[in-house]
Amino acid sequence: MFQGEDAAHLLCCVAVEHLDASGQATKRQVIRKAAVTLGRNEFQEIVLRVHNGKAPQSFTFREMQLFTRFARDGKSTIKLLPGNIQVLISDCPPDRLHVFLKTLSIKYQAWKAKKPMGDRAKMLAGLPRTFETISPLQKKDVQQANELRGKVNAPPPAKGLAERTSNKTTGQRVKRRQPDSSECSPVKALHPAKKPSFSLPLGRKLSKEQAQILDAVLSGKNIFFTGSAGTGKSYMLKRIVGSLPPKSTYATASTGVAACHIGGTTLHNFAGIGSGSAPLEQCLELARRPGVLQHWTSCRHLVIDEISMVEAQFFDKLEAIARSIRRSSEPFGGMQLIVCGDFLQLPPVTRGKGKPSFCFQARSWRKCIQLNMELTEVRRQTDKSFISLLQEIRLGRVTEEVTSELMKTAYNCIERDGILATRLCTHKDDVELTNENKLQQLPGVIHTFEAVDSDPQLVKTIDAQSPVAQVLQLKVGAQVMLTKNLDVQRGLVNGARGVVVSFEPGNKGLPCVRFLCGVTAVMKPERWVFKANGGLYLSRQQLPLKLAWAISIHKSQGMTLDCVEISLARVFECGQAYVALSRAMSPEGLRVMDFDPHVVRADPDVLLFYKRLRKERLLRQGSMDEFVSREEQENERL
C-alpha cells in the first residue's frame, strides 16, 4: 500500500481543538489543506507536526486516545493528554489514513513499553531541538506490539484449589468454560471484537499494470481501464477510491450490485436525472435540485464502474450537464474521470430499442478519456488452459477444441457434502421461481429472517443496492451463497457456496452453514452501508446469505463461484455466455448444460474498439521503449 516515509505523512483537512475540563472546545483552528507528519524529537518522543503552509505546530505525545470509528470515511481523532488537545483529521484518503494510524499505534505502544525520560533528565541532557520523520514499520515493531498486546490481553492465571474453595465458601459464582463445538464454530471467531494481532499495513502488492493505473489516477489523468473477468478490476477500484480524498470523490457504478462492491452508489443516483431519456433542459432542472446539485458541484473525482452497461447517449448527457452546472468548458466540467469495465461483457440494457450504443461510441468519449489502460493478468483462475479457453469465448471465438472442452464438463460431478451446484440463469424470473420451488420442496420448518433497515420508508432504494434481501427464508438443506467476505484466508468469501445444516436453539435461531471450503460456521447478521441522494447514508443489517439453487448472470457479475452449473440455451446478449462461464474458478467446478456454439457472440464494434486500444498501447509502449533506449545511450556517452 504505502511504504517508507509515505506512512508518516498525510495531506488532509485538520481541526485543532483545545478543550476545557468539561471537554468543550475553548479554541479551534481549522486548516483546510494541512500537511501532517509523524516524527520524533531529540528525546525520541513521538511528535505530531501539523503544517498550514506558514508555521508548523508540534504536539508531543504523553498519553493518547485514538478514535478510528470513521476511518473508512477518511476521518479520525487523536486526543492528546494531559494537554487536552485533540486533532481532528478529515477528508483524508482512507487507505493512507489506515496506514498512518496503524504506524502511529504500533510506534506509540513500543515507545510506552520503554521508560520515557523524565522532565528533570531532559533539562540536564541539554540536547538541541530536532525533528525527524518517524521510521517505517519493521517486522520487529509489529512483533513487539503483538507481544505487548498479548501481555495486556492474557487471561488471568488459573485459580488454585484454595482460591476455588474460597469462592465456594463466599458464595461467588465461578463462570464455567463453554464446551467447544466441532460441528459449528460461532462466527464470533471470524469477527473477534479485538483483533488478535497487528500486521504490517502494506496490503497486497500491486502488479506493474495495477501500479501504473494508480499512478495515472493520482497524477490527475482521466483514465479508462479495462480487463477480462477476474483481472482484479473491482479490487483496483477499491484501491483507487481508498487513495483519493473522500469529500470530493464519488464512487458510482451502472448497477446497484457493482456499486455495493466498491462502497458507492449507482450512477443514476449520483446524476439525479432519472433514466436520462428526458430532453437536456429538463435533465438540467432535475440535476439542479437541492441535494443532487451538491454532487455535481463538490465532485472532483468521479469513479464509474461497469461502464459497459452505460449507454452512449446517457454518457453524453452527463458530460453536457457537468459542463453547464460547473460552468466550465472543460470535458465533464473539469471532473477527473476514472472509468472501468469490460465492453466484452454485458452491454447496455436497451429495453427493445434495438442495438445498444456503447460509451466509447459517445460523442464526448474521446475528449473525456486521456488514457486507456488494460489489466491482462487473470487472478481468478490459475489453470492456464482454462484461462485461454475463456479468452477465446470472450472474443466470440468457438473452435472445435473449445466446444469439446465445454461439452465434457456436462458430465462433471461437482456436488459434494450436500452442496449442489448453483445454476446461472439468463432471466431473473427463472431464478426466483427455481429458488422458491426448491425451498418449498424441502421438508421441515421455514425460518424467516427480516432485515433491519435504517429507513423503512426507503426499502426500494436499499433493495436496489443491497446484495441481501429484506426477507430471507431458510430451511435445513437450503442451498445458500455467502454475500460478503467474512474470512478470506479460510475461504469464506463473497460467492462461497454452502448448505444450511441446522439452526441454533433460542429466539434468534441463527443458521449453521457448512461451506464447500470445509468450514462450518454460525451466520450472524452483517451490516451494509449505502450512499443515497443528498449525501444520505442508508444501511441494512441482515444475514450475509442468499438462496443459491439459482442466480442470474447479471447478479453474478464480480462474483467467483466454486460450484456452478450453466444453461446457455436462452442466452440473448453478446458477452452473456462469457460472463457466465468466467464466474467459475476452474473447469472442475463447472458444468455446462446444452452447450451451443452459436450463443457465444462478441459485438463487432467492441472487437474493433479493443483492436484500436491494443494498437495504441503497443505504439505507446514502443515509444516508451525507444525513449528508454535513447536515454541509456545518452547516459553511456556521458
Residue pairs with C-beta under 8 A, 6 or more apart in sequence:
1 95
1 98
1 99
1 201
1 202
1 203
2 95
2 96
2 99
2 201
2 202
3 136
3 202
4 136
5 133
5 136
6 96
6 99
7 99
7 100
7 103
7 136
7 137
7 201
8 37
8 38
8 39
8 100
8 103
8 133
8 134
8 136
9 35
9 36
9 37
9 38
9 100
9 133
10 34
10 35
10 36
10 37
10 89
10 92
10 96
10 97
10 100
11 33
11 34
11 35
11 36
11 92
12 34
12 36
12 74
12 89
12 90
12 91
12 92
12 93
12 97
12 245
13 30
13 31
13 32
13 33
13 34
13 89
13 90
13 91
13 92
13 247
14 30
14 31
14 34
14 36
14 50
14 87
14 88
14 89
14 90
15 28
15 29
15 30
15 31
15 87
15 88
15 90
16 28
16 29
16 31
16 50
16 57
16 85
16 86
16 87
16 88
17 25
17 27
17 28
17 85
17 86
17 87
17 88
18 25
18 26
18 27
18 28
18 84
18 85
19 25
19 26
19 84
19 85
19 86
20 26
20 84
21 84
31 50
31 52
33 52
33 53
34 50
34 51
34 52
35 50
35 51
35 53
36 48
36 49
36 50
36 51
36 87
36 89
36 100
37 48
37 49
37 51
37 133
38 46
38 47
38 48
38 49
38 100
38 103
38 104
38 107
38 133
38 134
39 46
39 47
39 49
39 131
39 132
39 133
39 134
40 46
40 47
40 131
40 132
40 134
41 47
41 58
41 60
41 129
41 130
41 131
42 125
42 127
42 128
42 129
42 130
43 116
43 117
43 122
43 125
43 127
44 111
45 60
45 61
45 111
45 116
45 117
46 60
46 61
46 104
46 107
46 108
46 111
46 134
47 58
47 59
47 60
47 61
47 131
48 58
48 59
48 61
48 78
48 80
48 87
49 56
49 57
49 58
49 59
49 131
50 56
50 57
50 58
50 59
50 87
51 57
58 131
59 80
59 83
59 85
59 87
61 80
61 108
61 111
62 80
62 81
62 82
62 83
62 116
63 80
63 81
63 82
64 78
64 79
64 80
64 81
64 108
65 78
65 79
65 81
66 76
66 77
66 78
66 79
66 101
66 104
66 105
67 76
67 77
67 78
67 79
68 76
68 101
70 76
71 94
71 97
71 98
71 101
72 94
72 263
73 94
73 246
74 89
74 90
74 91
74 92
74 93
74 94
74 97
74 245
74 246
74 247
75 88
75 89
75 90
75 91
75 92
76 88
76 89
76 92
76 97
76 101
77 86
77 87
77 88
77 89
78 86
78 87
78 89
78 104
79 85
79 86
80 86
80 87
89 97
90 247
91 245
91 246
91 247
91 248
92 245
92 246
93 242
93 243
93 244
93 245
93 246
94 241
94 242
94 246
95 203
95 239
95 242
95 243
96 242
96 243
98 201
98 242
99 201
102 137
102 198
102 201
103 134
103 136
103 137
103 201
105 145
105 198
106 137
106 141
106 142
106 145
106 198
107 134
107 137
107 141
109 144
109 145
109 148
109 149
110 141
110 144
110 145
110 148
113 144
113 148
117 125
137 200
137 201
139 200
142 198
142 199
142 200
145 198
146 197
146 198
149 197
149 198
153 194
159 167
164 174
167 174
183 501
183 502
183 512
183 520
184 501
184 502
184 504
184 512
184 520
184 521
184 522
185 519
185 520
185 521
185 522
186 521
186 522
186 524
187 486
187 521
187 522
187 523
187 524
188 524
189 521
190 486
190 487
190 490
190 492
190 521
191 486
191 524
203 239
204 235
206 214
206 239
207 377
209 373
209 374
209 375
209 376
209 377
210 232
210 236
210 239
210 375
212 373
213 223
213 225
213 236
213 240
213 373
213 375
214 236
214 239
214 240
214 243
216 223
216 371
216 373
217 223
217 240
217 243
217 244
217 336
217 338
218 243
220 336
221 336
221 370
221 371
222 331
222 332
222 336
222 337
222 338
222 368
222 369
222 370
222 371
223 337
223 338
223 339
223 369
223 370
223 371
223 372
223 373
224 307
224 337
224 339
224 340
224 369
224 371
224 372
224 373
225 233
225 236
225 339
225 340
225 372
225 373
225 374
225 375
226 233
226 340
226 341
226 342
226 343
226 372
226 373
226 374
226 375
226 610
226 613
227 233
227 342
227 374
227 375
227 376
228 342
228 344
228 376
228 378
228 390
228 391
228 394
228 582
229 342
229 345
229 378
229 380
229 390
229 394
229 578
229 579
229 582
229 583
230 378
230 379
230 380
230 381
230 560
230 582
231 375
231 376
231 377
231 378
231 379
231 380
232 375
232 377
232 379
233 305
233 340
233 341
233 342
233 375
234 258
234 261
234 262
234 305
234 558
236 340
236 375
237 251
237 262
237 303
237 305
237 338
237 340
238 262
238 263
240 303
240 338
241 249
241 251
241 262
241 263
241 264
241 303
244 301
245 300
245 301
247 298
248 298
248 299
248 300
248 301
249 299
249 300
249 301
249 303
250 264
250 265
250 270
250 295
250 299
250 301
250 302
250 303
251 259
251 262
251 263
251 264
251 265
251 303
251 305
252 259
252 264
252 265
252 266
252 267
252 269
252 270
252 302
252 303
252 304
252 305
253 259
253 261
253 262
253 264
253 266
253 267
253 304
253 305
253 306
254 266
254 267
254 304
254 305
254 306
254 307
254 308
254 309
254 310
254 341
255 266
255 306
255 309
255 554
255 557
256 266
256 464
256 465
256 466
257 465
257 467
257 554
257 555
257 557
257 558
258 305
258 306
258 557
258 558
259 265
259 266
259 305
259 465
259 530
260 465
260 466
260 467
260 528
260 530
261 305
261 558
262 303
262 305
263 529
264 303
264 305
264 531
265 465
265 530
265 531
265 532
266 464
266 465
267 304
267 310
267 318
268 274
268 275
268 276
269 531
269 532
269 533
270 295
270 299
270 302
271 287
271 292
271 295
271 318
271 321
272 286
272 287
272 289
272 291
272 292
272 295
272 533
273 283
273 286
273 287
273 317
273 321
274 286
276 283
276 313
276 314
276 317
276 318
278 286
280 317
280 320
280 321
283 317
283 321
284 321
284 324
284 325
286 292
287 293
287 296
287 321
287 325
288 325
290 534
291 533
291 534
291 535
292 533
292 534
293 325
294 534
294 535
296 321
296 322
296 325
296 326
296 333
297 325
297 326
299 335
300 335
300 336
301 335
301 336
301 338
302 332
302 335
302 336
302 337
302 338
303 338
303 339
303 340
304 310
304 337
304 338
304 339
304 340
304 341
305 340
305 341
306 340
306 341
306 346
306 557
307 339
307 340
307 341
307 343
307 359
308 341
308 342
308 343
308 344
308 345
308 346
308 347
308 348
308 358
308 359
308 575
309 341
309 346
309 347
309 348
309 349
310 348
310 359
311 348
311 350
311 356
311 357
311 358
311 359
312 357
312 358
312 359
312 360
312 361
312 362
312 363
312 365
313 357
313 362
315 359
315 362
315 364
315 365
316 362
316 363
316 364
318 332
319 331
319 332
319 362
319 364
319 368
320 364
322 328
322 332
322 333
322 335
323 329
323 330
323 331
323 332
323 333
324 333
325 333
326 333
326 334
326 335
327 333
328 334
331 337
331 364
331 367
331 368
332 364
332 368
337 368
337 369
339 359
339 369
343 358
343 359
343 360
343 603
343 606
343 609
343 610
344 394
344 395
344 575
344 578
344 602
344 603
344 606
344 607
344 610
345 557
345 575
345 578
345 579
346 553
346 554
346 557
346 573
346 575
346 576
346 579
347 356
347 358
347 573
347 574
347 575
347 603
348 356
348 357
348 358
349 356
350 356
358 603
358 605
358 606
358 609
359 365
360 609
361 605
372 613
372 616
372 617
373 617
374 613
374 614
374 617
378 387
378 390
380 560
380 582
380 585
381 387
381 390
381 584
381 585
381 586
382 586
383 586
383 587
386 586
386 587
389 402
389 405
389 406
390 578
390 581
390 582
392 398
392 399
392 402
393 402
393 577
393 578
393 581
393 582
393 600
394 575
394 578
394 582
394 602
395 602
395 607
396 574
396 600
396 601
396 602
396 607
397 600
398 597
398 600
402 597
403 595
403 597
405 587
406 581
406 592
406 595
407 592
407 595
409 587
409 590
409 591
409 592
410 591
410 592
410 593
410 595
412 587
412 588
412 589
412 590
412 591
414 421
414 563
414 564
414 565
414 588
414 589
414 590
414 591
415 421
415 563
416 516
416 563
417 499
417 514
417 516
418 477
418 499
418 501
418 514
419 479
419 497
419 498
419 499
419 514
419 515
419 516
419 563
420 479
420 499
420 549
420 563
421 563
421 564
421 565
421 591
422 479
422 481
422 497
422 548
422 549
422 550
422 551
422 561
422 563
422 564
422 565
423 434
423 549
423 550
423 551
423 564
423 565
423 566
423 567
424 550
424 551
424 552
424 553
424 556
424 561
424 564
424 565
424 566
424 567
424 580
424 583
425 431
425 434
425 550
425 551
425 552
425 553
425 567
425 570
426 552
426 553
426 568
426 570
426 571
426 572
426 576
427 552
427 570
428 552
428 554
428 555
430 550
430 552
431 550
431 551
431 552
431 555
434 549
434 550
435 547
435 548
435 549
435 550
438 479
438 547
438 549
439 446
439 473
439 474
439 475
439 478
439 547
442 475
442 476
442 477
442 478
443 475
443 477
444 475
444 476
444 477
445 475
446 473
446 474
446 475
447 473
447 474
447 475
447 503
447 509
447 511
448 471
448 472
448 473
449 471
449 472
449 473
449 474
449 525
449 542
449 543
450 470
450 471
451 466
451 468
451 469
451 470
451 471
451 472
451 540
451 541
451 542
452 525
452 540
452 541
452 542
453 459
453 462
453 470
453 538
453 539
453 540
453 541
454 462
454 537
454 538
454 539
454 540
455 462
455 538
458 532
458 538
459 470
461 530
461 532
461 538
462 470
462 530
462 538
462 540
463 469
463 470
465 530
466 528
466 530
466 540
466 542
467 483
467 484
467 494
467 528
467 546
468 483
468 528
468 540
468 542
468 543
468 544
468 545
468 546
469 542
469 546
470 540
470 542
472 542
472 543
472 545
472 546
472 547
474 480
474 500
474 503
474 511
474 545
474 547
475 500
476 500
476 501
476 502
476 503
477 499
477 500
478 499
478 500
478 547
479 497
479 498
479 499
479 547
479 548
479 549
480 497
480 498
480 499
480 500
480 511
480 513
480 545
480 546
480 547
480 548
481 495
481 496
481 497
481 498
481 545
481 546
481 547
481 548
481 551
482 492
482 493
482 494
482 495
482 496
482 497
482 498
482 515
482 544
482 545
483 494
483 544
483 545
483 546
484 494
484 526
484 528
484 544
485 492
485 493
485 494
486 492
486 493
486 521
486 526
486 544
487 519
490 517
490 519
491 515
491 516
491 517
491 518
491 519
492 515
492 517
492 519
492 521
493 560
494 559
494 560
495 559
495 560
495 561
495 562
495 583
496 515
496 516
496 517
496 562
497 515
497 516
497 548
497 561
497 562
497 563
498 513
498 514
498 515
498 516
499 513
499 514
500 511
500 512
500 513
501 512
501 513
501 514
501 520
502 511
502 512
503 509
503 510
503 511
503 512
504 510
504 511
504 512
504 522
510 522
510 523
510 524
510 543
511 522
511 523
511 543
511 545
512 520
512 521
512 522
512 523
513 520
513 521
513 522
513 523
513 545
514 520
515 521
516 562
516 563
517 562
523 543
523 544
523 545
524 543
525 541
525 542
525 543
525 544
526 541
526 542
526 543
526 544
527 539
527 540
527 541
528 539
528 540
528 541
528 542
529 537
529 538
529 539
530 537
530 538
530 539
530 540
531 537
531 538
532 538
553 576
553 579
553 580
556 579
556 580
556 583
557 579
559 583
560 583
560 585
561 583
561 584
561 585
561 589
562 585
562 589
563 589
564 583
564 584
564 589
564 590
564 591
565 590
565 591
565 592
565 593
566 580
566 581
566 590
566 591
566 592
566 593
567 593
567 594
568 577
568 580
568 592
568 593
568 594
568 595
568 596
568 599
569 593
569 594
569 596
569 599
571 577
571 580
571 599
574 601
574 602
574 603
574 606
575 601
575 602
575 603
576 599
577 599
577 600
577 601
578 600
578 602
581 590
581 592
584 590
